[in-house]
Amino acid sequence: MSRTLLDSYIRAPPLQLLQLKPSFQRPPVMASISWPILLLLVSGKLYTTSGTIGGHGNLTATFECLPDQASALLRLKQSFSFEYATTTLPSWEDGTDCCRWEGVDCDAATGHVNALNLSKRNLYSYGIDQALFNLTSIQLLDLSMNDFGGSQLPAVGFERLSLLTHLDLSSSGVSGQRYLNSSTSHRLSYQVMQTSC
């Protein structure tokens, strides 16, 4: 308190003491926050995630991975042997947001998986599990440099991936490109199907 203000308190008669007001004013509480934004923040649905193919940690309002998407990915994980793998996909755990899992990207608006990149992980499987074809919003699929044991591409399934534009199965021990029908192959803007292991 400054000396002159202190002097005025001391010299003022009791009635004037009651009339002195503090020099600051209390700001209005939450006057500028709208209720819908407050409800979004409280509900926990607003957070950061990649949300785009090859995401770079952009700030976006997103929704968590859908349960059917997580289930399909977990079934795919069960089809792999990790004996010689460079990863065991530790982030792929039931009950967690699959949009944050290793190699997975999602559409921020819907929570659908739109990219799966498991390249160069030395995963082994006896074939591509049918669970993969439940990821019907996938646009990028890279399973290159894994080992699918010389198996054939599934005869059915790729036709369900109607948004797929990038497919890389190079050095994965998969054969049977004929199973990619003409409508699927025509849609792909990037396709690598070398089958050498």
MIDOSE-1310 file (N, C-alpha, C; in nm, 2 decimals, decimal comma, always signed):
residues 197
msrt	+0,08/-0,12/+0,00/+0,00/+0,00/+0,00/+0,09/+0,12/+0,00; +0,06/+0,22/-0,08/+0,14/+0,34/-0,09/+0,12/+0,43/+0,04; +0,22/+0,51/+0,06/+0,22/+0,59/+0,19/+0,10/+0,69/+0,19; +0,06/+0,75/+0,08/-0,05/+0,85/+0,08/-0,18/+0,78/+0,10
llds	-0,20/+0,66/+0,04/-0,32/+0,58/+0,06/-0,33/+0,54/+0,21; -0,22/+0,50/+0,27/-0,22/+0,46/+0,41/-0,26/+0,58/+0,49; -0,20/+0,70/+0,46/-0,24/+0,82/+0,54/-0,38/+0,85/+0,53; -0,44/+0,83/+0,41/-0,59/+0,86/+0,40/-0,67/+0,77/+0,48
yira	-0,63/+0,64/+0,49/-0,70/+0,55/+0,58/-0,70/+0,59/+0,72; -0,58/+0,64/+0,76/-0,56/+0,67/+0,91/-0,64/+0,80/+0,94; -0,63/+0,90/+0,85/-0,70/+1,03/+0,88/-0,85/+1,03/+0,85; -0,89/+0,94/+0,78/-1,04/+0,94/+0,74/-1,12/+0,91/+0,86
pplq	-1,24/+0,97/+0,87/-1,33/+0,94/+0,97/-1,39/+0,80/+0,94; -1,45/+0,73/+1,04/-1,50/+0,59/+1,01/-1,60/+0,58/+0,90; -1,68/+0,68/+0,87/-1,78/+0,68/+0,77/-1,71/+0,67/+0,63; -1,60/+0,75/+0,62/-1,53/+0,75/+0,49/-1,45/+0,62/+0,47
llql	-1,41/+0,55/+0,57/-1,34/+0,42/+0,55/-1,43/+0,32/+0,48; -1,56/+0,33/+0,51/-1,66/+0,24/+0,44/-1,67/+0,27/+0,29; -1,65/+0,40/+0,26/-1,67/+0,44/+0,12/-1,55/+0,41/+0,03; -1,44/+0,39/+0,08/-1,32/+0,36/+0,00/-1,34/+0,23/-0,07
kpsf	-1,30/+0,22/-0,20/-1,32/+0,10/-0,28/-1,18/+0,05/-0,33; -1,16/-0,08/-0,34/-1,03/-0,12/-0,40/-1,02/-0,08/-0,54; -0,89/-0,07/-0,59/-0,87/-0,02/-0,72/-0,88/-0,13/-0,83; -0,91/-0,25/-0,79/-0,93/-0,36/-0,90/-1,07/-0,40/-0,90
qrpp	-1,11/-0,46/-1,01/-1,25/-0,51/-1,03/-1,24/-0,66/-1,06; -1,32/-0,74/-1,01/-1,32/-0,88/-1,04/-1,38/-0,90/-1,18; -1,31/-0,98/-1,26/-1,36/-1,00/-1,40/-1,49/-1,09/-1,39; -1,57/-1,08/-1,49/-1,69/-1,16/-1,50/-1,65/-1,31/-1,51
vmas	-1,72/-1,40/-1,44/-1,68/-1,54/-1,44/-1,74/-1,60/-1,57; -1,65/-1,66/-1,66/-1,68/-1,74/-1,77/-1,78/-1,67/-1,86; -1,78/-1,54/-1,87/-1,87/-1,47/-1,96/-1,85/-1,49/-2,10; -1,72/-1,52/-2,14/-1,69/-1,54/-2,28/-1,69/-1,68/-2,33
iswp	-1,71/-1,78/-2,25/-1,71/-1,92/-2,29/-1,85/-1,96/-2,31; -1,88/-2,01/-2,43/-2,01/-2,06/-2,46/-2,03/-2,20/-2,40; -2,15/-2,23/-2,37/-2,19/-2,36/-2,31/-2,15/-2,48/-2,40; -2,18/-2,48/-2,53/-2,14/-2,60/-2,61/-1,99/-2,63/-2,61
illl	-1,91/-2,52/-2,61/-1,76/-2,55/-2,60/-1,72/-2,60/-2,46; -1,78/-2,55/-2,36/-1,76/-2,60/-2,23/-1,80/-2,74/-2,21; -1,91/-2,78/-2,27/-1,96/-2,92/-2,26/-1,86/-3,01/-2,34; -1,81/-2,97/-2,45/-1,71/-3,05/-2,53/-1,59/-3,07/-2,45
lvsg	-1,54/-2,96/-2,38/-1,42/-2,98/-2,30/-1,44/-3,07/-2,19; -1,55/-3,06/-2,12/-1,58/-3,14/-2,00/-1,60/-3,29/-2,04; -1,66/-3,31/-2,16/-1,69/-3,45/-2,20/-1,56/-3,52/-2,24; -1,45/-3,45/-2,27/-1,33/-3,52/-2,31/-1,32/-3,56/-2,45
klyt	-1,41/-3,51/-2,53/-1,40/-3,55/-2,68/-1,31/-3,46/-2,76; -1,26/-3,35/-2,70/-1,17/-3,26/-2,77/-1,03/-3,28/-2,73; -0,94/-3,34/-2,82/-0,80/-3,36/-2,78/-0,72/-3,37/-2,91; -0,59/-3,39/-2,90/-0,50/-3,38/-3,01/-0,47/-3,53/-3,06
tsgt	-0,46/-3,54/-3,19/-0,42/-3,67/-3,26/-0,38/-3,64/-3,40; -0,33/-3,74/-3,47/-0,28/-3,71/-3,60/-0,40/-3,70/-3,70; -0,48/-3,80/-3,71/-0,61/-3,78/-3,78/-0,60/-3,77/-3,93; -0,48/-3,78/-3,99/-0,47/-3,78/-4,14/-0,37/-3,88/-4,18
iggh	-0,37/-3,92/-4,31/-0,27/-4,02/-4,35/-0,14/-3,96/-4,33; -0,05/-4,04/-4,26/+0,08/-3,99/-4,23/+0,08/-3,87/-4,14; -0,01/-3,87/-4,05/-0,04/-3,75/-3,97/+0,09/-3,69/-3,90; +0,08/-3,57/-3,87/+0,20/-3,50/-3,81/+0,16/-3,43/-3,69
gnlt	+0,07/-3,49/-3,61/+0,03/-3,43/-3,48/-0,04/-3,30/-3,49; -0,13/-3,29/-3,59/-0,21/-3,16/-3,60/-0,31/-3,16/-3,49; -0,35/-3,04/-3,44/-0,45/-3,02/-3,35/-0,59/-3,03/-3,42; -0,67/-3,13/-3,38/-0,80/-3,15/-3,44/-0,90/-3,19/-3,34
atfe	-1,02/-3,16/-3,36/-1,13/-3,22/-3,28/-1,16/-3,35/-3,34; -1,14/-3,46/-3,27/-1,16/-3,59/-3,32/-1,24/-3,68/-3,23; -1,27/-3,80/-3,28/-1,34/-3,90/-3,20/-1,25/-4,02/-3,20; -1,27/-4,10/-3,09/-1,18/-4,22/-3,08/-1,22/-4,32/-3,19
clpd	-1,12/-4,41/-3,20/-1,14/-4,52/-3,29/-1,27/-4,60/-3,26; -1,34/-4,64/-3,37/-1,46/-4,71/-3,35/-1,43/-4,86/-3,30; -1,52/-4,91/-3,22/-1,49/-5,05/-3,16/-1,47/-5,16/-3,27; -1,54/-5,15/-3,38/-1,53/-5,25/-3,48/-1,39/-5,24/-3,55
qasa	-1,34/-5,12/-3,56/-1,21/-5,10/-3,62/-1,10/-5,15/-3,53; -1,11/-5,13/-3,40/-1,01/-5,18/-3,30/-1,02/-5,33/-3,30; -1,14/-5,39/-3,31/-1,15/-5,53/-3,31/-1,08/-5,60/-3,43; -1,10/-5,54/-3,55/-1,04/-5,59/-3,67/-0,89/-5,59/-3,66
llrl	-0,84/-5,48/-3,60/-0,69/-5,46/-3,59/-0,63/-5,56/-3,49; -0,71/-5,58/-3,38/-0,66/-5,68/-3,28/-0,66/-5,82/-3,34; -0,76/-5,85/-3,42/-0,76/-5,99/-3,48/-0,65/-6,00/-3,58; -0,62/-5,89/-3,65/-0,50/-5,89/-3,74/-0,37/-5,92/-3,66
kqsf	-0,36/-5,85/-3,55/-0,24/-5,87/-3,46/-0,22/-6,01/-3,42; -0,34/-6,08/-3,39/-0,33/-6,22/-3,34/-0,28/-6,31/-3,45; -0,29/-6,27/-3,58/-0,25/-6,35/-3,69/-0,10/-6,35/-3,71; -0,03/-6,26/-3,64/+0,12/-6,24/-3,66/+0,20/-6,32/-3,56
sfey	+0,31/-6,37/-3,60/+0,41/-6,42/-3,51/+0,52/-6,31/-3,49; +0,56/-6,29/-3,37/+0,66/-6,18/-3,34/+0,80/-6,23/-3,31; +0,82/-6,36/-3,34/+0,95/-6,42/-3,30/+1,07/-6,34/-3,36; +1,07/-6,30/-3,48/+1,18/-6,23/-3,54/+1,14/-6,08/-3,57
attt	+1,03/-6,04/-3,52/+0,98/-5,90/-3,55/+1,06/-5,80/-3,48; +1,06/-5,68/-3,54/+1,13/-5,56/-3,48/+1,04/-5,49/-3,38; +0,91/-5,54/-3,37/+0,82/-5,48/-3,28/+0,72/-5,59/-3,24; +0,65/-5,57/-3,12/+0,54/-5,66/-3,09/+0,41/-5,58/-3,09
lpsw	+0,41/-5,46/-3,15/+0,30/-5,38/-3,15/+0,24/-5,35/-3,01; +0,32/-5,31/-2,92/+0,28/-5,30/-2,78/+0,17/-5,20/-2,76; +0,15/-5,10/-2,84/+0,04/-5,00/-2,83/-0,09/-5,06/-2,87; -0,09/-5,17/-2,94/-0,22/-5,24/-2,98/-0,28/-5,31/-2,86
edgt	-0,35/-5,25/-2,78/-0,41/-5,31/-2,66/-0,56/-5,28/-2,66; -0,63/-5,38/-2,62/-0,78/-5,37/-2,61/-0,81/-5,27/-2,51; -0,91/-5,18/-2,54/-0,95/-5,08/-2,45/-0,88/-4,95/-2,47; -0,79/-4,94/-2,56/-0,72/-4,82/-2,59/-0,76/-4,76/-2,73
dccr	-0,74/-4,64/-2,75/-0,78/-4,57/-2,88/-0,69/-4,62/-2,99; -0,74/-4,70/-3,09/-0,66/-4,76/-3,19/-0,61/-4,65/-3,29; -0,66/-4,53/-3,29/-0,61/-4,42/-3,37/-0,48/-4,38/-3,33; -0,43/-4,42/-3,21/-0,30/-4,38/-3,15/-0,21/-4,50/-3,16
wegv	-0,25/-4,61/-3,22/-0,16/-4,73/-3,22/-0,05/-4,71/-3,33; +0,06/-4,78/-3,31/+0,17/-4,78/-3,40/+0,12/-4,82/-3,54; +0,16/-4,74/-3,64/+0,12/-4,77/-3,78/-0,02/-4,75/-3,82; -0,10/-4,69/-3,74/-0,24/-4,67/-3,77/-0,27/-4,52/-3,77
dcda	-0,35/-4,48/-3,87/-0,40/-4,34/-3,88/-0,55/-4,35/-3,90; -0,62/-4,25/-3,85/-0,77/-4,25/-3,86/-0,82/-4,12/-3,92; -0,94/-4,13/-3,98/-1,01/-4,01/-4,02/-1,06/-3,94/-3,89; -1,02/-3,81/-3,88/-1,05/-3,74/-3,76/-1,20/-3,72/-3,73
atgh	-1,27/-3,71/-3,84/-1,41/-3,68/-3,83/-1,50/-3,80/-3,80; -1,45/-3,92/-3,83/-1,53/-4,04/-3,82/-1,48/-4,15/-3,72; -1,34/-4,15/-3,70/-1,28/-4,25/-3,62/-1,25/-4,38/-3,70; -1,28/-4,38/-3,83/-1,25/-4,50/-3,91/-1,10/-4,50/-3,95
vnal	-1,04/-4,62/-3,95/-0,90/-4,63/-3,99/-0,89/-4,60/-4,14; -0,80/-4,51/-4,17/-0,78/-4,48/-4,31/-0,64/-4,51/-4,36; -0,55/-4,55/-4,28/-0,41/-4,59/-4,32/-0,36/-4,70/-4,22; -0,29/-4,80/-4,28/-0,22/-4,90/-4,20/-0,09/-4,92/-4,26
nlsk	+0,02/-4,88/-4,19/+0,15/-4,90/-4,24/+0,23/-4,98/-4,14; +0,25/-5,11/-4,17/+0,32/-5,20/-4,09/+0,45/-5,25/-4,17; +0,50/-5,17/-4,25/+0,62/-5,20/-4,33/+0,74/-5,22/-4,25; +0,83/-5,30/-4,29/+0,97/-5,32/-4,23/+0,96/-5,36/-4,08
rnly	+0,87/-5,44/-4,05/+0,86/-5,49/-3,91/+0,89/-5,64/-3,89; +0,92/-5,70/-4,00/+0,95/-5,85/-4,00/+0,85/-5,93/-3,93; +0,72/-5,90/-3,95/+0,61/-5,97/-3,90/+0,60/-6,10/-3,98; +0,55/-6,21/-3,92/+0,53/-6,33/-3,99/+0,39/-6,38/-3,98
sygi	+0,33/-6,42/-4,09/+0,19/-6,48/-4,08/+0,18/-6,58/-4,20; +0,08/-6,67/-4,18/+0,06/-6,77/-4,29/-0,03/-6,71/-4,40; -0,07/-6,59/-4,39/-0,15/-6,52/-4,49/-0,21/-6,39/-4,44; -0,27/-6,32/-4,52/-0,34/-6,20/-4,48/-0,47/-6,23/-4,42
dqal	-0,49/-6,20/-4,30/-0,61/-6,23/-4,23/-0,73/-6,15/-4,28; -0,85/-6,22/-4,29/-0,97/-6,16/-4,34/-1,02/-6,04/-4,26; -0,97/-6,02/-4,14/-1,01/-5,91/-4,05/-0,97/-5,78/-4,12; -0,86/-5,78/-4,20/-0,81/-5,66/-4,27/-0,92/-5,60/-4,35
fnlt	-1,01/-5,68/-4,41/-1,11/-5,63/-4,50/-1,23/-5,57/-4,43; -1,23/-5,57/-4,30/-1,33/-5,50/-4,22/-1,29/-5,35/-4,20; -1,17/-5,31/-4,25/-1,13/-5,17/-4,24/-1,16/-5,11/-4,37; -1,29/-5,09/-4,40/-1,34/-5,05/-4,53/-1,32/-4,91/-4,57
siql	-1,27/-4,83/-4,48/-1,23/-4,69/-4,51/-1,08/-4,67/-4,54; -1,01/-4,78/-4,54/-0,87/-4,77/-4,56/-0,83/-4,72/-4,69; -0,74/-4,62/-4,70/-0,69/-4,57/-4,82/-0,54/-4,61/-4,85; -0,46/-4,63/-4,75/-0,32/-4,67/-4,76/-0,30/-4,79/-4,69
ldls	-0,24/-4,90/-4,75/-0,21/-5,02/-4,69/-0,07/-5,06/-4,73; +0,02/-5,06/-4,63/+0,16/-5,10/-4,66/+0,20/-5,21/-4,57; +0,21/-5,33/-4,62/+0,25/-5,45/-4,55/+0,39/-5,50/-4,60; +0,46/-5,41/-4,67/+0,59/-5,45/-4,73/+0,69/-5,49/-4,63
mndf	+0,79/-5,58/-4,67/+0,90/-5,62/-4,59/+0,86/-5,69/-4,47; +0,75/-5,77/-4,48/+0,71/-5,87/-4,37/+0,71/-6,00/-4,44; +0,67/-6,11/-4,38/+0,67/-6,24/-4,44/+0,54/-6,31/-4,42; +0,47/-6,32/-4,53/+0,34/-6,39/-4,53/+0,35/-6,53/-4,58
ggsq	+0,47/-6,59/-4,57/+0,49/-6,73/-4,60/+0,46/-6,78/-4,74; +0,47/-6,70/-4,84/+0,45/-6,74/-4,97/+0,30/-6,76/-5,00; +0,21/-6,71/-4,92/+0,07/-6,73/-4,93/+0,01/-6,65/-5,05; -0,10/-6,69/-5,09/-0,18/-6,62/-5,20/-0,26/-6,51/-5,14
lpav	-0,28/-6,41/-5,22/-0,37/-6,30/-5,18/-0,51/-6,37/-5,16; -0,58/-6,32/-5,06/-0,72/-6,38/-5,05/-0,80/-6,36/-5,18; -0,88/-6,46/-5,21/-0,96/-6,45/-5,34/-1,07/-6,35/-5,32; -1,11/-6,33/-5,20/-1,22/-6,22/-5,18/-1,17/-6,13/-5,07
gfer	-1,21/-6,01/-5,07/-1,18/-5,92/-4,97/-1,14/-5,78/-5,01; -1,05/-5,78/-5,11/-1,00/-5,65/-5,16/-1,11/-5,56/-5,22; -1,21/-5,62/-5,27/-1,32/-5,55/-5,33/-1,40/-5,47/-5,23; -1,38/-5,51/-5,10/-1,45/-5,43/-4,99/-1,38/-5,30/-4,96
lsll	-1,25/-5,29/-5,00/-1,17/-5,17/-4,97/-1,18/-5,07/-5,08; -1,30/-5,02/-5,09/-1,34/-4,93/-5,20/-1,26/-4,80/-5,21; -1,20/-4,76/-5,09/-1,13/-4,63/-5,09/-0,98/-4,65/-5,10; -0,94/-4,77/-5,11/-0,79/-4,80/-5,12/-0,73/-4,74/-5,25
thld	-0,63/-4,66/-5,23/-0,55/-4,60/-5,34/-0,41/-4,63/-5,34; -0,35/-4,67/-5,22/-0,21/-4,70/-5,21/-0,19/-4,84/-5,15; -0,13/-4,93/-5,22/-0,11/-5,07/-5,17/+0,04/-5,11/-5,20; +0,10/-5,15/-5,09/+0,24/-5,20/-5,11/+0,26/-5,33/-5,04
lsss	+0,28/-5,44/-5,11/+0,30/-5,57/-5,06/+0,44/-5,62/-5,11; +0,53/-5,53/-5,14/+0,66/-5,57/-5,19/+0,74/-5,64/-5,08; +0,82/-5,74/-5,12/+0,91/-5,82/-5,03/+0,83/-5,87/-4,91; +0,71/-5,92/-4,94/+0,63/-5,97/-4,83/+0,59/-6,12/-4,85
gvsg	+0,64/-6,18/-4,96/+0,61/-6,32/-4,98/+0,47/-6,35/-5,01; +0,40/-6,25/-5,07/+0,26/-6,27/-5,11/+0,25/-6,28/-5,26; +0,17/-6,37/-5,31/+0,15/-6,39/-5,45/+0,00/-6,39/-5,48; -0,03/-6,38/-5,61/-0,17/-6,39/-5,65/-0,23/-6,26/-5,68
qryl	-0,16/-6,17/-5,75/-0,21/-6,04/-5,79/-0,34/-6,05/-5,87; -0,36/-6,17/-5,93/-0,48/-6,18/-6,01/-0,61/-6,16/-5,93; -0,60/-6,18/-5,80/-0,71/-6,17/-5,71/-0,75/-6,02/-5,69; -0,67/-5,93/-5,73/-0,71/-5,79/-5,73/-0,78/-5,77/-5,86
nsst	-0,91/-5,76/-5,85/-0,99/-5,75/-5,98/-0,97/-5,62/-6,05; -1,01/-5,60/-6,16/-0,98/-5,48/-6,24/-1,03/-5,36/-6,18; -1,15/-5,36/-6,11/-1,20/-5,24/-6,05/-1,11/-5,20/-5,93; -1,05/-5,30/-5,86/-0,96/-5,27/-5,75/-0,83/-5,21/-5,80
shrl	-0,77/-5,28/-5,90/-0,65/-5,24/-5,96/-0,66/-5,10/-6,03; -0,77/-5,07/-6,09/-0,79/-4,95/-6,16/-0,79/-4,83/-6,06; -0,84/-4,85/-5,94/-0,85/-4,75/-5,84/-0,72/-4,71/-5,78; -0,62/-4,81/-5,78/-0,50/-4,78/-5,71/-0,41/-4,69/-5,79
syqv	-0,37/-4,58/-5,72/-0,28/-4,49/-5,78/-0,13/-4,53/-5,75; -0,11/-4,61/-5,65/+0,02/-4,66/-5,62/+0,01/-4,81/-5,58; +0,08/-4,89/-5,65/+0,07/-5,04/-5,62/+0,20/-5,10/-5,65; +0,25/-5,17/-5,54/+0,38/-5,25/-5,56/+0,35/-5,39/-5,51
mqts	+0,37/-5,48/-5,60/+0,33/-5,62/-5,57/+0,45/-5,72/-5,59; +0,57/-5,67/-5,58/+0,68/-5,77/-5,59/+0,67/-5,87/-5,49; +0,70/-5,99/-5,52/+0,67/-6,10/-5,43/+0,80/-6,17/-5,37; +0,91/-6,11/-5,40/+1,03/-6,17/-5,34/+1,04/-6,15/-5,19
c	+1,10/-6,25/-5,12/+1,11/-6,24/-4,98/+1,24/-6,18/-4,94
